[in-house]
Amino acid sequence: MGTFKRFAVYIVPEGVLYRQGCAWLGWDMKTACDTPQPDIPGLPAAVSDLTAAPRRYGFHGTVKPPFRLAPGQDLAGLDTALDDLAKRSAAVECSPLEVRALRGFVALVPGRPCPALAALADRVVRELEPWRAAPDPDELARRRRNGLTPRQESLLACWGYPYVMDEFRFHLTLTGKLSEARTDQAARVLAAHFADVLAGPFPVGSLCLVGEAEDGRFHLIRRAPLTG
């Protein structure tokens, strides 16, 4: 399966949406290849600059955020546990995705809340917790850099990430951090760019185990179909 320093569980779209998302970010985690980025007029900065931060993570929605393996655990065991969880979990269908500005960046999000997806994310975070090593002080400091609410601080202490459980908001990141004006401008342009591939409901039919290679890029290890 290769050598990876951290792992995560993602929801990774398929089909034309995945291809367009990869092209936008400039990285395809399935093929482990850079992709040519589009030339889109009207953006507040070059595509390569707007996507520099999210590119290495690939086109995805986070379910269990990146973590190092706990002592005594290994990738094979994590893979088996995720497969077992997926076999006990049903596929989910969310409302169509929309381009929105979120906390200073642009992302694709379901147009309406999806309780079934939130419940699935909670299950993944809880059931795979034995495989997660505690974050080191530097990682905790990075998480706190932009300020956390008391609830988010509590979640960080418990689960190693502040945006899980009731703070979970599913999204597929499209840009790095931007000023408010640039975020709004990018959102308008990207809404038009992605409009043709966002018309129908957003299906979630699998959970994806991904790994961070030594170069910091995330790679798709495999999909675990939701068949419960």
Secondary structure as GFF3:
##gff-version 3
##sequence-region A 1 228
A	DSSP	beta_strand	6	11	.	.	.	ID=ss1
A	DSSP	alpha_helix	15	25	.	.	.	ID=ss2
A	DSSP	beta_strand	27	28	.	.	.	ID=ss3
A	DSSP	beta_strand	33	34	.	.	.	ID=ss4
A	DSSP	alpha_helix	47	50	.	.	.	ID=ss5
A	DSSP	alpha_helix	52	55	.	.	.	ID=ss6
A	DSSP	beta_strand	61	67	.	.	.	ID=ss7
A	DSSP	alpha_helix	75	87	.	.	.	ID=ss8
A	DSSP	beta_strand	92	94	.	.	.	ID=ss9
A	DSSP	beta_strand	97	102	.	.	.	ID=ss10
A	DSSP	beta_strand	105	110	.	.	.	ID=ss11
A	DSSP	alpha_helix	115	127	.	.	.	ID=ss12
A	DSSP	three_ten_helix	129	131	.	.	.	ID=ss13
A	DSSP	alpha_helix	137	144	.	.	.	ID=ss14
A	DSSP	alpha_helix	150	159	.	.	.	ID=ss15
A	DSSP	three_ten_helix	165	167	.	.	.	ID=ss16
A	DSSP	beta_strand	172	173	.	.	.	ID=ss17
A	DSSP	alpha_helix	180	194	.	.	.	ID=ss18
A	DSSP	three_ten_helix	195	197	.	.	.	ID=ss19
A	DSSP	beta_strand	202	204	.	.	.	ID=ss20
A	DSSP	beta_strand	206	212	.	.	.	ID=ss21
A	DSSP	beta_strand	218	225	.	.	.	ID=ss22
###
